[in-house]
Amino acid sequence: MIAGPCSAESEEQVFGTARQLQGMGVDYFRAGLWKPRTTPGCFEGVGARAIPWMQRVKRELGMPICTEVAFKEHVEMCLEAGFDLLWIGARTTANPFLVQELADALKGSDVVVLVKNPINPDLQLWLGAVERLRRAGLEKVGVIHRGFSSYEKIRYRNAPGWQIALELRNRFPEIPFFSDPSHMAGNASLVKEAAQRSLALGIDGLMVECHCAPTEALSDAGQQLTPAELRQLLQSLSERNSESPDPAVREALEACRTELDALDDRIVELLADRMAISRRLGALKKDNNLAIIQADRWATVLDKVCTRARACNLREDFAKSVFSIIHDASIDEQN
């Protein structure tokens, strides 16, 4: 469990929040010293001035401390100050040059380093950042899933994109995997929902933003919990076991998975058949000098898909997403 304010704003705010979190099961106290902001002129953190405040938390309350780093200077200052955990933010993960700079600066240290997913749903960038740290000889490397930016209007601040996170976990099952429900949800009222979903998927830990007075926070006020709210959250969450001790349950699970495997085989075969027809369709369009993209036809197909999805009690947004990917692949086949 990692918890603490989005930003370190004052010594009173940092220490006051940490003191309320003490004894609550928080393994690391977090606070952002340097805050990358989208718009210039916004509060961008107090920087190195907050390092003594964090050291006081560690010294007087016995809580391990952590913060986000983006440049080698940040790493050097934090290592010298005795920070126990550092994380690389989403904007930095997207820049291989900066990740390599951080990896070089961290080389030889024993600090825990967590890598947030890049802003865009790019699995290779995420994997690449992890690999750069591991090649630098760092052994305590983990990841944080905080969701991905989306142009669509959704309930959360960032689209969960669970399939990408789970794919990374499948490739690196040994790596500690955290979820950041605060940044994912973007709204304090949705943090519990995102956190519970994370635990249901087998996430190892949570990073939750918590502030002694969220309404007065200088950054991300709307998504931060009070210490009391965090306590309620932790008491309400339910962890799930990775396996059941009951042989009958394990047998039932295996039966369901066998059915799913058979359905997956059929889906792949149907997709292959559809792409074969798309290639024939593309040849016909080329021979007759017809445009590949037929907007009216696609609108008709999508309307039928949504109608059929409703009839089958299937979420329309899910059906649209799947068929949009299929349509894009079909266009590629027709080129």
HUHULIN-V17354 format. One record per residue. BURIAL is # if it has 9 or more other C-alpha atoms within 8 Angstrom, else .. D_FIRST is the distance of its C-alpha to the first C-alpha in whole Angstrom. Layout:
burial:BURIAL d_first:D_FIRST
burial:BURIAL d_first:D_FIRST
//
This chain:
burial:# d_first:0
burial:# d_first:4
burial:# d_first:6
burial:# d_first:10
burial:# d_first:14
burial:# d_first:15
burial:# d_first:18
burial:# d_first:19
burial:# d_first:22
burial:. d_first:23
burial:# d_first:22
burial:. d_first:23
burial:# d_first:20
burial:# d_first:17
burial:# d_first:18
burial:# d_first:19
burial:# d_first:15
burial:# d_first:13
burial:. d_first:16
burial:. d_first:15
burial:# d_first:11
burial:# d_first:12
burial:. d_first:12
burial:. d_first:10
burial:. d_first:7
burial:# d_first:5
burial:. d_first:5
burial:# d_first:7
burial:# d_first:9
burial:# d_first:10
burial:# d_first:14
burial:# d_first:16
burial:# d_first:19
burial:# d_first:22
burial:# d_first:21
burial:. d_first:23
burial:. d_first:25
burial:. d_first:27
burial:. d_first:30
burial:. d_first:32
burial:. d_first:32
burial:. d_first:29
burial:. d_first:26
burial:# d_first:25
burial:# d_first:23
burial:# d_first:25
burial:. d_first:24
burial:. d_first:24
burial:. d_first:25
burial:# d_first:22
burial:# d_first:21
burial:. d_first:23
burial:# d_first:21
burial:# d_first:17
burial:# d_first:19
burial:# d_first:20
burial:# d_first:16
burial:# d_first:16
burial:. d_first:19
burial:. d_first:20
burial:# d_first:16
burial:. d_first:15
burial:# d_first:12
burial:# d_first:11
burial:# d_first:12
burial:# d_first:12
burial:# d_first:14
burial:# d_first:16
burial:# d_first:19
burial:# d_first:22
burial:# d_first:25
burial:# d_first:26
burial:. d_first:27
burial:# d_first:23
burial:# d_first:22
burial:# d_first:25
burial:# d_first:24
burial:# d_first:20
burial:# d_first:21
burial:. d_first:24
burial:. d_first:22
burial:. d_first:19
burial:# d_first:16
burial:# d_first:14
burial:# d_first:12
burial:# d_first:14
burial:# d_first:14
burial:# d_first:17
burial:# d_first:18
burial:# d_first:20
burial:. d_first:23
burial:# d_first:23
burial:# d_first:22
burial:# d_first:25
burial:. d_first:27
burial:# d_first:28
burial:. d_first:30
burial:# d_first:27
burial:# d_first:25
burial:# d_first:27
burial:# d_first:28
burial:# d_first:24
burial:# d_first:24
burial:. d_first:28
burial:# d_first:26
burial:# d_first:23
burial:# d_first:26
burial:. d_first:26
burial:. d_first:22
burial:. d_first:20
burial:# d_first:17
burial:# d_first:14
burial:# d_first:15
burial:# d_first:13
burial:# d_first:16
burial:# d_first:16
burial:# d_first:18
burial:# d_first:22
burial:# d_first:23
burial:. d_first:25
burial:# d_first:25
burial:. d_first:26
burial:. d_first:25
burial:. d_first:27
burial:# d_first:26
burial:# d_first:22
burial:# d_first:23
burial:# d_first:25
burial:# d_first:23
burial:# d_first:21
burial:. d_first:24
burial:# d_first:25
burial:# d_first:22
burial:# d_first:23
burial:. d_first:27
burial:# d_first:26
burial:. d_first:25
burial:# d_first:21
burial:. d_first:20
burial:. d_first:16
burial:# d_first:16
burial:# d_first:13
burial:# d_first:14
burial:# d_first:12
burial:# d_first:14
burial:# d_first:15
burial:# d_first:18
burial:# d_first:22
burial:# d_first:24
burial:. d_first:27
burial:. d_first:31
burial:. d_first:31
burial:. d_first:30
burial:. d_first:27
burial:. d_first:25
burial:# d_first:22
burial:# d_first:22
burial:# d_first:21
burial:# d_first:22
burial:. d_first:20
burial:# d_first:22
burial:. d_first:20
burial:. d_first:23
burial:# d_first:22
burial:# d_first:19
burial:. d_first:20
burial:. d_first:23
burial:# d_first:21
burial:# d_first:19
burial:. d_first:22
burial:. d_first:23
burial:. d_first:21
burial:. d_first:19
burial:. d_first:18
burial:# d_first:16
burial:. d_first:12
burial:# d_first:11
burial:# d_first:9
burial:# d_first:10
burial:# d_first:10
burial:# d_first:12
burial:# d_first:13
burial:# d_first:15
burial:# d_first:16
burial:# d_first:17
burial:# d_first:19
burial:# d_first:19
burial:# d_first:17
burial:. d_first:19
burial:# d_first:18
burial:# d_first:14
burial:# d_first:14
burial:. d_first:17
burial:# d_first:15
burial:# d_first:11
burial:# d_first:14
burial:. d_first:16
burial:# d_first:13
burial:# d_first:12
burial:# d_first:16
burial:. d_first:16
burial:. d_first:14
burial:# d_first:11
burial:. d_first:9
burial:# d_first:6
burial:# d_first:5
burial:# d_first:6
burial:# d_first:8
burial:# d_first:11
burial:# d_first:12
burial:# d_first:15
burial:# d_first:18
burial:. d_first:20
burial:# d_first:19
burial:. d_first:23
burial:. d_first:24
burial:# d_first:21
burial:. d_first:23
burial:. d_first:21
burial:# d_first:20
burial:# d_first:20
burial:# d_first:21
burial:# d_first:17
burial:# d_first:15
burial:# d_first:14
burial:# d_first:15
burial:# d_first:13
burial:. d_first:15
burial:. d_first:15
burial:# d_first:11
burial:# d_first:12
burial:. d_first:14
burial:# d_first:12
burial:. d_first:10
burial:. d_first:13
burial:. d_first:15
burial:# d_first:13
burial:. d_first:14
burial:. d_first:13
burial:. d_first:16
burial:. d_first:18
burial:. d_first:19
burial:. d_first:22
burial:. d_first:24
burial:. d_first:26
burial:. d_first:29
burial:. d_first:32
burial:. d_first:33
burial:# d_first:30
burial:# d_first:30
burial:. d_first:33
burial:. d_first:33
burial:. d_first:30
burial:. d_first:32
burial:. d_first:35
burial:. d_first:33
burial:. d_first:32
burial:. d_first:36
burial:. d_first:37
burial:. d_first:34
burial:. d_first:35
burial:. d_first:39
burial:. d_first:38
burial:. d_first:36
burial:. d_first:39
burial:. d_first:42
burial:. d_first:40
burial:. d_first:40
burial:. d_first:44
burial:. d_first:44
burial:. d_first:42
burial:. d_first:45
burial:. d_first:48
burial:. d_first:47
burial:# d_first:46
burial:. d_first:50
burial:. d_first:51
burial:# d_first:50
burial:# d_first:51
burial:# d_first:55
burial:# d_first:54
burial:# d_first:53
burial:# d_first:57
burial:. d_first:59
burial:# d_first:57
burial:# d_first:58
burial:. d_first:62
burial:. d_first:62
burial:. d_first:61
burial:. d_first:58
burial:. d_first:55
burial:# d_first:52
burial:. d_first:50
burial:. d_first:51
burial:. d_first:49
burial:. d_first:51
burial:. d_first:51
burial:. d_first:47
burial:. d_first:47
burial:. d_first:49
burial:. d_first:46
burial:# d_first:43
burial:. d_first:45
burial:. d_first:46
burial:# d_first:42
burial:# d_first:41
burial:. d_first:44
burial:. d_first:43
burial:# d_first:39
burial:# d_first:40
burial:. d_first:43
burial:. d_first:40
burial:. d_first:37
burial:# d_first:35
burial:. d_first:33
burial:# d_first:36
burial:. d_first:33
burial:. d_first:32
burial:# d_first:36
burial:# d_first:36
burial:. d_first:33
burial:. d_first:35
burial:# d_first:38
burial:. d_first:38
burial:. d_first:37
burial:. d_first:39
burial:. d_first:42
burial:. d_first:41
burial:. d_first:41
burial:# d_first:45
burial:# d_first:46
burial:. d_first:45
burial:# d_first:47
burial:# d_first:50
burial:. d_first:50
//
